[in-house]
C-alpha cells in the first residue's frame, strides 16, 4: 500500500506533466527529515478532513497561481493587484481561496527549490536563537511557526495575520504538532 506522500505525488505527477518532470529531479535533494516534515504536513491536512486528491489539487492550484502571476508580471511590468482593497477582497479575506492557497504554499515549502532554500536558511538561523519572544507576522500555513516552536530556545510565541483562514490554519497546525502530530 502506498503512503499518503506517494499517493499525493502520484496525483500531482498525473495531473501536471511539468511537475512530474520537475519532481523527478528535485525530490532526491530532500533530506530524510525534510521528507518527514512533508509527510507531517500531508497528515495534518488529512486530519482536517481533506482527501489526498484535495491536497494535491491545492498544491496544483498554488503552482498555477504562481505561474499565472509570474506571466502577468512579465507581460505588464506590474503586479495584478495594485490596492489593498483588491487583494484583500480577492485573496486575504476569501477564506476558501486562502485555505486552498495556504495548503499549497505549505507543501511548496518542501517541493519548490527556492522555498526549500528559504526553509533551510530559517532552520539554521532559528536553531541558534535564544531569548524570550518570537513574533511572526503573516504565518500563513504555520510551517515556519511550528519550526520555531520545535527548534528555537524561545519561550513565548505569537503570530498575527490579516487572513482569518491563515490564523486558523496556523493555530490548528500548532495544536496538531503540540498534541503529538509530529513524527
Secondary structure as UniProt FT lines:
FT   HELIX           4..15
FT   HELIX           17..26
FT   HELIX           27..29
FT   HELIX           32..47
FT   TURN            48..49
FT   HELIX           52..76
FT   HELIX           84..87
FT   HELIX           88..92
FT   HELIX           95..108
FT   TURN            109..111
FT   HELIX           113..126
FT   TURN            127..128
FT   STRAND          133..137
FT   TURN            140..141
FT   HELIX           143..151
FT   STRAND          156..160
FT   HELIX           164..176
FT   HELIX           177..181
//
